[in-house]
Each structure stands twice: as structure tokens, then as C-alpha cells.
Amino acid sequence: MDKWISENLFHQNERKSNALLASILWSIWKARNAWVFRSSRLKPQQIMEEASYDLELYIKWSPNTTMQNRKDKQVVRGEEWIPPTTRELKLNVDGSWSCASKQGVVARICRDHHGRLVGGFAKKILAPSALVVETLALKEGLHFVEKTRTSGLQFNEQGRPTKVVPVQIVTDNLTAAEAILGRAEIPWAVQSGVEECKQKLGSLPAVSMGFNPQESNRAVDWIVKACRNDSLVPNWLSYPPHCLTSILCLDLGKCPRFIPRK
């Protein structure tokens, strides 16, 4: 093993692959130590994910990476998470569905304009189709906003409710978003769910809904996959797992007060 690494690891024309290999080996070493000293179960897929995100984080925020290179990588990678404006919240929702088991997962993650994690949720459900799951994910997002505002309602000296915090609800399913916003015909399978979302959206002030590509929704996409695979720990919101933390850090680039090294 040592001989193979010394012969193959440091070829200049394979620098990125070599960096990934080094990151994987480091993740394997950390997983080995966790197994030996804390009896943590080894998870090969998680080891690979952590290595990939660690490398991406290093490449993006390394002091050796110039601002122009960061912009070039952003263009190649596609859309990134864009933070809400000051004193607003952004709620990304997502869903996943298995045709074989008819089981789905809905999840949401809420962040402020600094990219800080302020809320989240994930659960498994039974549903007849993927579109139903995506619609229910948006419904859960609206319910979260309503519940949060009701429980945290504050009043001024005149006894009137203070100004509510604007919230953007974002999904990567264009069909569901367009149907709820009234821009497209409502599919029969989700008609009741869409109508309920419409009513809820109309009753909540300062709440908008929109669509973003999956690339800018990958934090909640990771949560959905982890929940589906039964690998999402119960305290993930208080102590985000390594991979989720890496994604949140990768999304910080466009947040205010975040100035990477040149």
C-alpha cells in the first residue's frame, strides 16, 4: 500500500484525483479511530461523502485559491445557495419517494441571512407519488412558518403584533411550486394539497414561494437522503453531522460579513 501511494499519489497531471485520494485516506483514518476508541460503526458511504466535502471545502476556501478561481468554480458547479436579505429567513424544502415501498421523506431547513441554521425538520411518510411528497414538503414548510410565528408572537406597547419576519420558501420541484402559485394547471393527484397550500400561503403575510435548482438546495437534499437511509441522528439540528456542516460552510460564500482570504 505504501509503495503504491508513493508511486502514484503525487503525479502533477492528476492533482485533483490525488487530493481526493488523500482526503479519503484521512477520512478512513478518522473513522478507524472512532471505531477503536468510541466503538462507532463504520459507514463506507459516509466516509466517502465526508472526504468529498472536505476536499471541496479546502479547494473553495484555501488561501491558495484566488477570488477569480472561486468565481470560475462557482460557474462550473452551477447555482449555489443564495442567502435571504437582511432580517429575512429562507426555508428550503425537499422530498424523496420510493416507488417500490411507496414511502417518502419530507424535510425542511431554515437559515437566516448569515447562513446560520435556525430550524429544521425531517420525517418519513407514505404517499402515492413523488409529486405528492414534494407538495407535502411545501405544506410542511408553510405549517412551520405558521407555527413559529404563533408561538413566537410578540406585541408592542400598544398591544399590536410586531412586524413579522419575511420568509422565502424554496423548493427544487417546479411543478409543485407553479401549481401553488397559480401559474400552472394543478395535477389531479395533488389538487387537495395544492389548494390547502394556496389558502395557507394567502393567509400568511410576508411569505413568498419560489423555485431553485437542486444544486442550491443540497443541504436539505442531504437531510432527505440521510433520513431515508436511517442515518440521520435525532440531534442533527443541534449538532449537525460532518457532511451537513460542510455543506452549510460551502454555502457561506454569498453571506454578508463573510470575507474569504484572497
N, C-alpha and C positions, 0 to 999 in steps of 0.2 A: 504493500500500500504506500509506504513512504517513498519507495523508489518510483512508483508510477506518478505520484504527486510531484516529485522533484523534476521528473522528465516532462510533464505535461501541463503543470499549473501556470507557468509564467511565460507562455508564448505571447508576444505583443499583439499578434493578429487575432487572438482570442481573448482579449482582455475582459470583456463583459461576461463571457462564459466562465472564465477563471474566477472572476469576482463572485459570481453566483455559486460556484462550487465551494469557494472559501466560506461563503455565508452559510451554505448548507452544512458544511463540516462543523462550523461553530455552533449551529443550532443543534446538531446531533450531540455535540459535547455537552451543551447545556441540558438537553433532555436526559442524557445519560446520568448527569449529576443529580437531576431532580428525581430520577428513578432510584438511584443508590441512596441518597440522603433523605428523601421525603416520600419514597415509595409511590411516586407519581407514575401513572400508567403511560406507557409510550404510545404516541399517536403519530404515525408516519406522515399522514396528510397535513397535520398541524405543523409538524417540523418543517415541511416544505413551504407552507404558507408563510410561516414566520421568517424563514430565510429570504423568501422573495420580497416581502415587505421591508425587511431590514435593509436589503440592498437598495431598494427603491428610495427609501428614506435617506440613505447615505448619499446616493447619487444626486438627489434633489437638493439636499441642504449641506453638502460638503463644502468647506471653504474653497476647495479647488474647482467648484462648479461656478461659472460666471453667470451673471444675470441673463445674458443672451442665451446661454446654453439652457437655462431653466425655461425660458420662453420657447425655445425650439422644442424641448422635450414635451412641453405642455401642448404644443400644436400637434406633435406626432401622437401623443397619447389621447387626445380628444378633449371633450368637455371635462371640466373639473367642478367641484362643488363651489358654488358662489354664495358667500355669506349674505344674510339679510342686511338691510340698512340699520343704522344705529337705533337701538331701543326697539328692535323688532326681533321676532323669532322665526325660525324656519323649521318646518316639520316635514321630514322625508318619510314617506310610507312605501311599503312594498309588500308583495305577496308571492307565494310559490305554491304550486299544486301538482300532485301526482295523479296521473290518470289511472294507474293500477290500483292504488289504495283509496282514491277519492279523498285523500287527506291533504289539507293545505296549511300554510303558515302565513299569518299576517304579523307585521311588525311596524313600528314607528320609532323615529329617533328625532329629538328636538334639540336644536342648538341656537345660541344667540349670535350676535354679530361678531363676537370674538372667537367663534368656533367652539365655545365651551358647551359641553354636554349638560343639558338641563332637564332632560326627561327621555323616557324610552319605554318600550313595551314589546313583547313578542308572545305569541301563543299559537297552538295548533287548533285547527278547526276541520270540520267536514264540509265539503262543498262539491257541487256537481261539475264545475268547470273552473278554468283558470281566471276567466273574466269575472266570475262571481267572487273569487278570492280577492282580486285586485279592487273590486268595488267595495267589498267589506273592509279592506285595508284603509280606504279613504273614509269610510264610515267611522272606523275606529279613530282615525285622526280627528275628525270633527267632534266625536264624543270626548276625546281627550281635551280638546280646546274648551269645550263647554264645561266639562267637569273641573278643569283647572281654574277657569275664570269664576265659577260659582264658589268653589272652596276658598279661593284667594281674593274674593271681592273686598275692596276697601272703599271707605266713604270719606268725603272731605268734611270740613267744618259745617257746611250747610246740609249735611246728610245726603248728599248726592254721590252716586258712584264715581270714583276717579276714572280717568281716561284708561281704557283698556289697551293692552299691548297688542299691536298688529301682529298677525301670524300668517305666514305663507305655508300652504300645504302643497307638497310637491310629490308627484308620482312619475314613474317611468312607463306607465301604461296610458298611451294617448287615447285609446278608445274609451276607457272609463272616465278620464278627465273631460274629454269633449262632450260626452253624454251628460254628465252632471252640469256642465256649464251651458248646456243647451245649444251647442254648436254642431251636434251630430244626432242622428236618429238613435233612439235608445233601443239596444238589443232586447228582445223579449225576455231572455233568461235573467236579466238584471234590472228589469223595469221597476219592480217594487223597491229594490235597494237604491237605485238611482233617484227615484222620486223622494225617498226618505233623505238622501244626502242633499238634494236640492232644497228641501224645506229647512233642513238644519243649517245649510250654508247661508240661506237667506235670512235666518233668524240671528245669526252671529255677526255682530259688527266688526269691521276691520279684519276680516278673514278673507284671504284670496286663495285661489286654487290654480295650479298650473302643471305643466309637463316639463320634465327634464330627461335627457338621455340616461341610460343605465350607468354610464361612466361617472356621472355626477351624483349618483345615488348609491354608490358602492358600499358606504358604511352600513346602511340599513339592509342592503343586499347581503352583506356578510352575516348580519344578525339573523336574517331569514334562513340562510343555509345552515348556520350553526344550530338554530332551533330545530330545523328539520332533521339534522343528524344527531340530535340529542347531546350536543357538545357545548351548548350554551349554559354557562354556570348561572345559578339563581341570582348571584350578586353582581352580575355583569354591569349593571348601571352604576353601582358604587365603585366597583373595581373592574374597569374594562379589561378584557383579555388582551394579550400581547398584540394579536393581529388587528383588533379593533382600535387599539391605541395608536398603532402605526398608521391606519387609515385616517384617523382623526388628525394626526400630526401632518400627514400628507396634504390634508385639506386646508391647512392653516395659511397657505401662501397668499391668499387674497384678503385675509382678515386685517383690520386696522391694527396698528401698533405692533405688527409682526414684520420685522426688518431682517431678512436673512443676510448673512455675511456675503460680501462681494468676492 
